[in-house]
Amino acid sequence: MQNLVDHTVEINKLLARYGVKFGIYKNQEFHEQLFPFDAIPRVITHEEYSELEKGLIQRVDALNAFLKDIYSEKKIVKDNVVPEDFIFASSGYLPQCEGIIPPKGIYSHISGIDLVQAKDKSWYILEDNLRIPSGASYPLIARELCRRAAPGTFKENNVVDNRNYHKLLKETMDYVNCGGISVIMTPGRYNAAYFEHSYLAERSGCVLAMYNDLFVEKNQLFYRDYKGENKKVGVIYRRISDEFLDPMSFNSESVIGVPNLMDVYRAGNVAIVNAPGNGIADDKGIYYFVPKMIKYYLNEEPILKNAPTYLPFYEEDRKYVLDNLEKLVIKDVAEAGGYGVVFGSDLSKEKLEDMKQLIINESRRFIAQEVIDFLDLDIMENGEPVPRKADLRAFVLSGKETKVWASGLTRFSRNPDSFVVNSSQGGGFKDTWVLSR
């Protein structure tokens, strides 16, 4: 492991050279920044990973069952497990997706589940990302460079090889393919995760395409290649948000979508990875109900815990939140990327009162959680190891079977006083080692 630490600067230079950056578009300006890599890995033991794997598969299977139910029979609503108003008030619920059963009945083909480990070593789910979770490419290329820098390290430490992600991705896409080529659809190089789009397309053998490479004809989706030849598309891994996917069904002003794509999807002539409408299941408010979903759909007890969460939507929870705001973390359910997260302990007396009023006026907009004092991991700073907060994004792929990639994206805060680890907030990343024994 020391060999890797000695090569940290060299590895980061190579990552910069290969364009491993994270782009942020804010205030109508686009900025690319390096995603700093720290060579001290997160290590997960074989026994610990086995339990995580079971819990992640269970959770994603329940979430897929929920999505199928909510866009069809809505049994979970009729049985009063999840309130009807709570579902239809969510910005993630898309009425345009009502009645559509995607190929093979899979909605979330690639799920990014964010976890933290508390100091007592218990794992907690922080949130579920079922729309277009990003980040798998970063540990992939970092491991590749680390292997070059210190090839003996991985054999000596019995680390599970993580180079199978592109194989898992291809298997997942092939399973739902409706007959045709496989495409990864990117909005272009100004997207925050464009590096990932191009990298995964190259590794998985998919075609990397933009909106103007794709068109609909006779209720089929086609890709026009550089020779001007048209090829039928059977599965599209879209890396753009729902609202921009098809200007005829969603945002009519979208210039990066494919007109009438939803008609092809509705007819069952193309698979869309991940399915449109998944936002209802990764709404931060719906997160509260996932343990109940596991019991409802699978008749099992949840293996992994949610962080203790309160819904101001409910009067009892709202009272608790208002009485204890200074020791809770408040999250805006419509925000992502570390935005809309407020720690009550950071607020002045005046700001606390303002936040209380917001919660009273817009109770559906927020959730509140207990602050988990999660595990610090060492990172190298100025040649010395220092502790920083870190989370883990696990990637779960659902095709013929639900599988967990034996790796993941460990993100850490570079601010010693911050719990926010997101790359958009200036965080860095580590490799995640799963031990084979």
Secondary structure, DSSP 4 states (H G I P E B T S, - for coil): -HHHHHTHHHHHHHHHHTT-EEEEEETTEEEEEE--EEEEEEEE-HHHHHHHHHHHHHHHHHHHHHHHHHTTT-HHHHTTSS-HHHHHT-TT--GGGTT---GGG-S-SEEEEEEEEBTTS-EEEEEEE-SS---THHHHHHHHHHHHH-THHHHHTTBPP-TTHHHHHHHHHHHH--SSEEEEE---TTSTTHHHHHHHHHHHTPEEE-GGGEEEETTEEEEE-TTS-EEEEEEEEE-S-GGGT-TTTS-TT-SSS-TTHHHHHHTTSSEEESPTTGGGTS-TTGGGGHHHHIIIII----SSEEPPEE-TTSHHHHHHHHHSGGGEEEEETT--TTTTEEEGGGS-HHHHHHHHHHHHH-GGGEEEEEPP-BPEEEEEETTEEEEEEEEEEEEEEESSSEEE-S--EEEE-SSTT-----GGGT-EEEEEEEB--
